[in-house]
Amino acid sequence: MKKNQFFTYSKMCVLALTGASALFLASCAGDGFSDESFKSGNGVTNTKLTTPSGDDIKIEASTDGFKQTISWPVVYGASGYKAVLTNVTSGEVLVDSIIDNLSFATSRDEDTNYKLTLQVLGNSKLGNTDGEVVDKPFSTFTATYAQIPDGSDLMEYFKANALPDDQEGDINYDLIAGGHYKLTGQLGFNYHKVCLRSSDKGNPATIEIGDTACFVASNNFSLKYLNIDVKATAETCRPIIELYKYENETDLDGILEKPKNYFIIPAVNVIGCKFTNVIGSLIYDNNKAYAISGLTIKNTLIQANTTAAKIKNQAFISFEGGGVQNFTMNNCTVYEIGEKINKYFLRYNNSVRVDRITGLKTDFTTFVWTNNTFYNLLDNSSGQWFNSNAPKDYSTYTVLNNIWVDCSKQIARRIKGNSQLGTNSQARFLYNTYWADGEPADQGEHDVSGTILTTDPAFVDPANGNFTPTGAEQVQYKTGDSRWYE
């Protein structure tokens, strides 16, 4: 078990941070204790105290879902509370402290199992002794709709098990941890919002993608904590995720919103996945007028083995008919072992503008690239990391701690839409590495942060998929995909 031990005090009221998680402890001021609580004990003396029960311990998530507050009722006559919070999924101890408060807050990861161990501490001055230790297991997993049996062909499973029509939110299907599945065709979900995920993100299930197989998204779609192994050949492969190729726009009336020029798919998520042998594009919109409100690729490793003939619209992530309003790529590694991707990593239709997506110029298009490692993906002379001229007027660009090696030379310029920033656009670049043809690639006036890292990242063994940096600056600032520093 990994342990992230916080300093322990007899009474703790501090702010502490770690690299893996943050502990935010509320101020002692206004903590809810009366003078009688700790001084006189409110009349409680010479007593074995009773720790609050699991039912009395409350877990509340913040609005954005990134933090959680854990609270319990006062026990009179106590001197404090011993709290140990463990991320059971990762085995990390997040909190191990004595707290003189009735609550504390910590970071919160989705789809994670936790256990709180709480004990009320006695007060020797009042003759009160410690209560028993109480365990409170809890989870941030959203509710599971169904569990798909190990060994299933997903096409056959969904033919035999219809999606429910009475559920408005995401329909979560769990795949057995460590299980093995196949996908043998083009699996669509008829405008339902669907999430496929492993039941234990520490032990992902594997899905083998066969000839002409792919996932077809027509609404929210998520892949979480899965190994995706492409078994199709170059002649028979499809993009991993395709957007539904509707025949007539009237087919979508009353199903997807279309505030302006594009039908809105609220979210597509690829989180905690590992892809191997990706021969074609990762995502393709089928040249249809879709805009994804939020496309998030996070904590994911992608091994591309592409052939130019199978890349759609010359792009690994390809929006030929539409685009994305908010694009986020965080803590990912993407590398090429086959032919280099034909021209683009990410490409939008040039007509995409935020006012043409939402109808409002007050909205923004956002691009977030943080702590990613990219290797050998594009030709250094002709490759273009991103291509679209349209988002520049109302856009924000956040580009932090990334490493690009042999992925074209004009990274910053292309991310910023040829650096034609409009009046309302903002761009923030910090500690990025742009390395091509064995030397730093000059970004000109496009990354003017003054923080570009110019040492060779010197990956340990890129030929065998080990992208641990050994370059002095990259190690100093811990840039690139953080998994390589674990």
C-alpha positions as CSV (number, residue, x, y, z in Angstrom):
1,M,0.0,0.0,0.0
2,K,1.3,3.4,-0.9
3,K,1.1,5.9,1.9
4,N,1.0,9.7,1.8
5,Q,1.4,10.5,5.5
6,F,0.4,13.9,6.7
7,F,2.1,15.3,9.8
8,T,0.0,14.5,12.9
9,Y,-0.7,17.1,15.6
10,S,-2.7,16.8,18.8
11,K,-5.0,19.4,17.2
12,M,-4.8,20.0,13.5
13,C,-5.9,23.2,11.7
14,V,-3.6,23.6,8.8
15,L,-3.6,23.7,5.0
16,A,-1.5,20.9,3.4
17,L,-0.8,19.9,-0.2
18,T,0.8,16.9,-1.8
19,G,1.5,16.2,-5.4
20,A,-1.1,13.4,-5.6
21,S,-3.9,15.1,-3.8
22,A,-4.7,18.1,-1.7
23,L,-6.0,18.2,1.8
24,F,-8.0,21.3,2.7
25,L,-8.8,21.5,6.4
26,A,-11.3,24.1,7.6
27,S,-10.2,26.8,9.8
28,C,-10.5,26.3,13.6
29,A,-12.4,29.5,13.8
30,G,-16.2,28.9,13.6
31,D,-15.7,25.2,13.8
32,G,-19.0,24.5,15.6
33,F,-17.5,23.6,19.0
34,S,-18.9,25.4,22.0
35,D,-16.7,26.1,25.1
36,E,-18.5,23.1,26.7
37,S,-17.4,20.8,23.9
38,F,-13.7,20.7,24.8
39,K,-13.4,22.6,28.0
40,S,-16.0,21.4,30.4
41,G,-17.1,18.5,28.1
42,N,-20.7,19.8,28.4
43,G,-21.1,17.7,31.5
44,V,-19.6,14.5,30.0
45,T,-17.0,13.1,32.4
46,N,-15.5,9.7,33.3
47,T,-17.1,8.1,30.2
48,K,-16.0,5.9,27.3
49,L,-17.0,8.0,24.4
50,T,-19.0,6.8,21.4
51,T,-17.6,7.5,17.9
52,P,-20.2,8.7,15.4
53,S,-21.6,5.8,13.4
54,G,-21.2,5.4,9.7
55,D,-24.7,6.6,9.1
56,D,-23.9,9.8,11.0
57,I,-20.8,10.5,8.9
58,K,-21.7,12.6,5.8
59,I,-19.9,12.8,2.5
60,E,-20.7,15.8,0.3
61,A,-19.2,16.5,-3.2
62,S,-18.4,20.0,-4.3
63,T,-20.4,21.5,-7.2
64,D,-17.5,20.8,-9.7
65,G,-16.9,17.3,-8.3
66,F,-13.2,17.8,-7.6
67,K,-13.5,18.1,-3.8
68,Q,-15.4,16.3,-1.1
69,T,-16.3,17.3,2.5
70,I,-16.5,14.7,5.2
71,S,-18.3,15.7,8.4
72,W,-19.8,14.2,11.6
73,P,-21.7,15.3,14.7
74,V,-20.0,16.6,17.8
75,V,-19.1,14.2,20.6
76,Y,-19.1,16.2,23.9
77,G,-16.2,15.6,26.2
78,A,-13.7,14.7,23.4
79,S,-10.3,16.1,22.8
80,G,-10.4,15.6,19.0
81,Y,-10.9,13.0,16.3
82,K,-8.5,10.6,14.6
83,A,-9.3,10.5,10.9
84,V,-7.7,8.2,8.3
85,L,-8.9,8.5,4.7
86,T,-7.6,5.9,2.2
87,N,-8.1,5.8,-1.6
88,V,-8.8,2.1,-1.7
89,T,-8.6,2.1,-5.5
90,S,-5.0,3.3,-5.6
91,G,-4.0,2.2,-2.1
92,E,-2.9,5.7,-1.1
93,V,-3.5,7.1,2.4
94,L,-4.7,10.7,1.8
95,V,-5.3,11.8,5.3
96,D,-3.9,10.5,8.6
97,S,-4.4,13.2,11.2
98,I,-5.9,14.3,14.5
99,I,-8.5,16.9,13.9
100,D,-10.2,19.3,16.4
101,N,-13.0,20.1,14.0
102,L,-16.2,18.5,12.8
103,S,-15.2,18.2,9.1
104,F,-12.4,18.3,6.6
105,A,-12.2,18.5,2.9
106,T,-10.0,16.6,0.4
107,S,-9.6,16.2,-3.3
108,R,-12.1,13.8,-5.0
109,D,-11.5,11.5,-7.9
110,E,-14.5,10.1,-9.9
111,D,-15.1,6.3,-10.0
112,T,-13.0,5.7,-6.9
113,N,-13.5,3.6,-3.7
114,Y,-12.6,5.3,-0.4
115,K,-12.6,4.3,3.2
116,L,-12.7,6.7,6.2
117,T,-11.6,5.4,9.6
118,L,-12.8,7.6,12.4
119,Q,-12.2,7.5,16.1
120,V,-13.3,9.9,18.8
121,L,-10.4,10.7,21.2
122,G,-11.0,10.9,25.0
123,N,-10.0,13.8,27.3
124,S,-7.8,12.7,30.2
125,K,-8.6,15.9,32.1
126,L,-12.3,14.9,32.1
127,G,-11.7,11.2,32.6
128,N,-13.1,10.4,29.2
129,T,-11.6,7.6,27.1
130,D,-11.4,6.9,23.4
131,G,-14.3,5.5,21.5
132,E,-14.2,2.5,19.2
133,V,-12.8,2.9,15.6
134,V,-15.6,3.2,13.0
135,D,-15.1,2.4,9.3
136,K,-17.0,4.3,6.6
137,P,-16.5,2.8,3.1
138,F,-17.9,5.0,0.3
139,S,-17.5,5.3,-3.4
140,T,-17.7,8.1,-6.1
141,F,-18.8,5.6,-8.7
142,T,-22.0,6.8,-10.4
143,A,-24.7,4.2,-10.4
144,T,-24.2,1.1,-12.5
145,Y,-27.1,0.2,-14.9
146,A,-25.9,-3.2,-15.8
147,Q,-22.8,-5.4,-15.7
148,I,-21.7,-7.0,-19.0
149,P,-20.6,-10.6,-18.5
150,D,-16.9,-11.4,-19.1
151,G,-16.2,-12.8,-22.6
152,S,-19.1,-11.0,-24.2
153,D,-19.2,-9.7,-27.8
154,L,-20.5,-6.2,-27.2
155,M,-22.5,-6.3,-30.4
156,E,-24.3,-9.4,-29.4
157,Y,-24.8,-8.2,-25.8
158,F,-26.6,-5.0,-26.9
159,K,-28.7,-6.8,-29.5
160,A,-30.0,-9.0,-26.7
161,N,-30.2,-6.2,-24.1
162,A,-32.0,-3.1,-25.2
163,L,-31.0,0.2,-23.8
164,P,-33.6,1.8,-21.5
165,D,-35.7,4.7,-22.9
166,D,-36.7,6.0,-19.4
167,Q,-33.2,7.2,-18.3
168,E,-32.2,10.8,-19.0
169,G,-28.6,10.7,-17.7
170,D,-25.7,8.5,-18.7
171,I,-26.3,4.8,-18.7
172,N,-23.3,3.2,-17.1
173,Y,-22.3,-0.3,-18.1
174,D,-19.6,-2.0,-16.1
175,L,-17.2,-4.5,-17.6
176,I,-15.7,-7.1,-15.3
177,A,-12.4,-6.0,-13.9
178,G,-9.6,-7.8,-15.8
179,G,-12.2,-9.3,-18.2
180,H,-11.9,-9.8,-21.9
181,Y,-14.5,-8.6,-24.5
182,K,-14.8,-8.3,-28.2
183,L,-16.4,-5.7,-30.5
184,T,-17.2,-7.2,-33.9
185,G,-19.2,-4.5,-35.6
186,Q,-20.3,-0.9,-35.6
187,L,-21.9,-0.5,-32.2
188,G,-24.3,2.4,-32.0
189,F,-26.6,3.5,-29.1
190,N,-29.5,5.2,-30.8
191,Y,-29.1,8.6,-29.2
192,H,-28.7,7.2,-25.7
193,K,-26.0,8.6,-23.4
194,V,-23.7,5.7,-22.7
195,C,-20.6,5.0,-20.6
196,L,-18.6,1.8,-20.9
197,R,-16.2,1.4,-18.0
198,S,-14.2,-1.2,-16.0
199,S,-15.7,-1.9,-12.6
200,D,-12.2,-1.4,-11.1
201,K,-10.1,1.2,-12.8
202,G,-7.0,-0.4,-11.2
203,N,-7.7,-3.6,-13.1
204,P,-9.0,-2.6,-16.5
205,A,-11.0,-4.9,-18.8
206,T,-9.8,-5.4,-22.4
207,I,-11.9,-4.9,-25.5
208,E,-10.6,-6.3,-28.8
209,I,-11.7,-4.3,-31.8
210,G,-12.2,-6.5,-34.8
211,D,-12.5,-5.9,-38.5
212,T,-14.7,-2.9,-39.5
213,A,-15.7,-2.5,-35.8
214,C,-16.0,0.8,-33.9
215,F,-18.1,2.7,-31.4
216,V,-20.8,5.0,-32.9
217,A,-21.7,7.9,-30.7
218,S,-24.9,9.9,-31.3
219,N,-25.0,11.6,-27.8
220,N,-22.9,11.6,-24.7
221,F,-20.3,8.7,-24.9
222,S,-17.5,7.7,-22.5
223,L,-14.9,5.0,-22.4
224,K,-13.3,4.7,-19.0
225,Y,-10.5,2.6,-17.6
226,L,-10.4,0.2,-20.5
227,N,-7.7,-1.4,-22.6
228,I,-8.7,-1.1,-26.3
229,D,-6.7,-3.5,-28.5
230,V,-7.2,-3.1,-32.2
231,K,-7.1,-6.4,-34.0
232,A,-8.4,-5.2,-37.4
233,T,-6.0,-4.9,-40.3
234,A,-5.2,-1.8,-42.2
235,E,-7.6,-2.9,-44.9
236,T,-10.5,-3.4,-42.5
237,C,-10.1,-0.8,-39.7
238,R,-12.4,2.0,-38.9
239,P,-11.9,5.0,-36.5
240,I,-12.2,3.9,-32.9
241,I,-15.1,6.4,-32.2
242,E,-17.3,7.6,-35.0
243,L,-20.2,10.1,-34.7
244,Y,-23.4,8.8,-36.1
245,K,-23.8,9.4,-39.9
246,Y,-27.4,10.5,-40.0
247,E,-29.2,10.5,-43.4
248,N,-31.5,13.5,-42.8
249,E,-31.2,16.3,-40.2
250,T,-34.8,15.9,-39.4
251,D,-33.9,12.5,-37.9
252,L,-32.3,14.5,-35.0
253,D,-35.2,16.8,-34.4
254,G,-36.2,16.8,-30.7
255,I,-33.2,14.6,-29.8
256,L,-30.2,16.8,-30.0
257,E,-30.2,20.6,-29.6
258,K,-29.2,22.7,-32.6
259,P,-29.0,26.3,-31.4
260,K,-27.2,27.5,-34.5
261,N,-25.3,25.6,-37.2
262,Y,-24.4,22.4,-35.4
263,F,-26.1,19.6,-33.5
264,I,-24.8,19.5,-30.0
265,I,-23.3,16.4,-28.4
266,P,-22.7,17.5,-24.8
267,A,-19.7,15.3,-24.0
268,V,-17.3,12.6,-25.3
269,N,-14.8,11.3,-22.8
270,V,-11.9,9.0,-23.0
271,I,-10.5,8.6,-19.5
272,G,-7.9,6.2,-18.0
273,C,-7.7,4.1,-21.2
274,K,-4.9,2.3,-23.0
275,F,-5.1,1.9,-26.8
276,T,-2.8,-0.4,-28.8
277,N,-2.4,-0.7,-32.6
278,V,-4.6,2.2,-33.5
279,I,-4.4,1.9,-37.3
280,G,-6.8,4.7,-38.3
281,S,-8.2,7.8,-36.7
282,L,-9.1,7.9,-33.0
283,I,-12.2,10.0,-33.5
284,Y,-14.1,11.0,-36.7
285,D,-17.3,13.0,-37.1
286,N,-18.3,11.3,-40.4
287,N,-18.4,14.7,-42.0
288,K,-21.6,15.7,-40.3
289,A,-22.6,18.9,-38.6
290,Y,-21.9,18.0,-35.0
291,A,-20.2,20.2,-32.3
292,I,-19.1,18.4,-29.1
293,S,-19.5,20.7,-26.1
294,G,-16.7,19.0,-24.3
295,L,-14.2,16.5,-25.6
296,T,-11.9,15.2,-22.8
297,I,-9.0,12.8,-23.2
298,K,-7.4,12.2,-19.9
299,N,-4.9,9.8,-18.2
300,T,-4.7,7.8,-21.5
301,L,-2.0,6.1,-23.4
302,I,-2.3,5.7,-27.2
303,Q,-0.1,3.6,-29.4
304,A,-0.8,4.6,-33.0
305,N,0.2,2.3,-35.8
306,T,-1.4,4.3,-38.6
307,T,-1.5,4.1,-42.3
308,A,-2.1,7.2,-44.3
309,A,-4.9,5.6,-46.3
310,K,-6.9,5.0,-43.1
311,I,-6.6,8.4,-41.5
312,K,-9.9,10.3,-42.0
313,N,-9.5,13.8,-43.4
314,Q,-5.8,13.5,-42.8
315,A,-6.2,13.8,-39.0
316,F,-5.9,11.6,-36.0
317,I,-8.8,13.4,-34.3
318,S,-10.9,14.6,-37.2
319,F,-13.9,16.9,-37.4
320,E,-14.6,17.3,-41.1
321,G,-18.1,18.6,-40.7
322,G,-18.0,20.3,-37.3
323,G,-15.7,20.7,-34.2
324,V,-15.4,20.9,-30.5
325,Q,-16.3,23.9,-28.2
326,N,-14.1,22.8,-25.3
327,F,-11.2,20.5,-25.9
328,T,-9.1,19.1,-23.1
329,M,-6.2,16.7,-23.2
330,N,-4.5,16.0,-19.9
331,N,-1.9,13.5,-18.7
332,C,-1.7,11.5,-21.9
333,T,0.9,9.8,-24.0
334,V,0.5,9.4,-27.7
335,Y,3.1,7.8,-29.9
336,E,3.5,6.3,-33.4
337,I,5.0,3.0,-34.4
338,G,3.8,2.9,-38.0
339,E,3.5,5.4,-40.7
340,K,3.3,8.9,-39.4
341,I,-0.1,10.4,-39.2
342,N,-0.7,12.0,-42.6
343,K,-0.9,15.7,-41.7
344,Y,-2.8,16.8,-38.6
345,F,-3.2,15.6,-35.1
346,L,-6.5,17.6,-34.5
347,R,-8.5,19.2,-37.2
348,Y,-11.8,21.1,-37.2
349,N,-14.0,22.2,-40.1
350,N,-12.9,25.8,-40.8
351,S,-16.5,27.2,-40.4
352,V,-16.6,26.3,-36.7
353,R,-16.9,29.4,-34.6
354,V,-18.3,29.6,-31.1
355,D,-21.2,31.8,-32.3
356,R,-22.0,29.2,-34.9
357,I,-22.1,26.5,-32.2
358,T,-24.1,28.2,-29.5
359,G,-25.4,31.3,-31.3
360,L,-23.6,33.6,-28.8
361,K,-20.4,35.5,-29.2
362,T,-20.1,35.8,-25.5
363,D,-19.3,32.1,-25.2
364,F,-15.7,30.9,-25.6
365,T,-13.9,28.0,-27.3
366,T,-11.3,26.5,-25.0
367,F,-8.2,24.4,-25.8
368,V,-6.4,22.8,-22.9
369,W,-3.2,20.8,-23.3
370,T,-1.5,19.9,-20.0
371,N,1.1,17.4,-19.0
372,N,1.1,15.3,-22.2
373,T,3.9,13.4,-24.0
374,F,3.7,13.2,-27.8
375,Y,6.2,11.3,-29.9
376,N,6.9,10.7,-33.6
377,L,3.4,11.6,-34.8
378,L,3.8,14.1,-37.7
379,D,6.3,15.0,-40.3
380,N,8.5,17.7,-38.9
381,S,8.4,19.8,-42.1
382,S,4.8,19.5,-43.3
383,G,2.9,18.4,-40.3
384,Q,0.4,20.7,-38.6
385,W,-0.6,19.9,-35.0
386,F,-3.9,21.6,-35.2
387,N,-5.8,23.1,-38.2
388,S,-8.8,25.4,-38.1
389,N,-9.0,29.1,-38.8
390,A,-12.3,29.7,-37.2
391,P,-12.0,29.5,-33.4
392,K,-9.6,32.4,-33.0
393,D,-11.9,35.3,-32.1
394,Y,-13.4,34.0,-28.8
395,S,-10.9,31.4,-27.6
396,T,-8.6,30.6,-24.7
397,Y,-5.5,28.4,-25.0
398,T,-3.9,26.7,-22.0
399,V,-0.7,24.8,-22.9
400,L,1.3,23.7,-19.9
401,N,4.1,21.2,-19.3
402,N,3.8,19.2,-22.5
403,I,6.6,17.4,-24.5
404,W,6.5,17.2,-28.3
405,V,9.2,15.2,-30.0
406,D,9.2,14.9,-33.8
407,C,5.6,16.0,-34.1
408,S,6.2,18.9,-36.5
409,K,8.0,22.1,-35.7
410,Q,5.1,24.6,-35.6
411,I,3.3,23.4,-32.6
412,A,2.5,26.7,-30.8
413,R,1.5,28.5,-34.0
414,R,-0.9,25.8,-35.0
415,I,-2.5,25.4,-31.6
416,K,-3.3,29.1,-31.6
417,G,-5.0,28.9,-35.0
418,N,-2.0,30.4,-36.9
419,S,-1.7,32.8,-34.0
420,Q,-4.4,35.0,-35.4
421,L,-5.8,35.8,-31.9
422,G,-8.9,38.0,-31.8
423,T,-9.4,40.8,-29.3
424,N,-11.0,38.5,-26.7
425,S,-8.6,35.5,-27.1
426,Q,-6.2,34.6,-24.4
427,A,-3.2,32.2,-24.5
428,R,-1.1,30.8,-21.6
429,F,2.0,28.7,-22.4
430,L,4.4,27.4,-19.7
431,Y,7.3,24.9,-19.6
432,N,6.6,23.2,-22.9
433,T,9.2,21.2,-24.9
434,Y,9.2,21.4,-28.7
435,W,11.9,19.0,-30.0
436,A,12.4,18.1,-33.7
437,D,15.2,16.6,-35.8
438,G,17.4,16.4,-32.7
439,E,17.2,20.0,-31.6
440,P,14.8,22.5,-30.1
441,A,12.2,23.7,-32.6
442,D,11.9,27.5,-32.6
443,Q,8.4,28.6,-31.9
444,G,9.0,32.2,-32.9
445,E,6.4,34.7,-31.6
446,H,3.9,32.0,-30.9
447,D,5.1,30.8,-27.4
448,V,6.6,33.9,-25.8
449,S,6.3,32.7,-22.3
450,G,10.1,32.6,-21.8
451,T,9.7,29.2,-20.2
452,I,10.3,26.9,-23.2
453,L,12.5,23.9,-22.2
454,T,15.4,23.4,-24.6
455,T,17.1,20.2,-23.3
456,D,16.6,16.9,-25.2
457,P,13.8,15.1,-23.3
458,A,16.0,11.9,-23.8
459,F,13.2,9.3,-23.3
460,V,14.6,6.1,-21.7
461,D,13.4,3.7,-24.4
462,P,10.8,5.2,-26.8
463,A,11.2,2.2,-29.3
464,N,9.7,0.0,-26.6
465,G,7.2,2.5,-25.3
466,N,9.1,3.9,-22.3
467,F,8.8,7.7,-22.4
468,T,10.4,8.4,-19.0
469,P,12.3,11.7,-19.6
470,T,15.9,12.0,-18.5
471,G,16.4,15.5,-19.8
472,A,17.5,17.9,-17.1
473,E,14.8,20.5,-17.5
474,Q,12.0,18.1,-18.1
475,V,12.9,16.2,-14.9
476,Q,13.3,19.5,-13.0
477,Y,9.8,20.6,-13.9
478,K,8.2,17.2,-14.1
479,T,6.8,17.9,-17.6
480,G,5.1,15.5,-19.9
481,D,2.7,12.7,-18.9
482,S,3.1,12.4,-15.1
483,R,2.8,8.6,-15.2
484,W,6.4,8.4,-16.3
485,Y,7.6,9.9,-13.0
486,E,5.7,7.4,-10.8
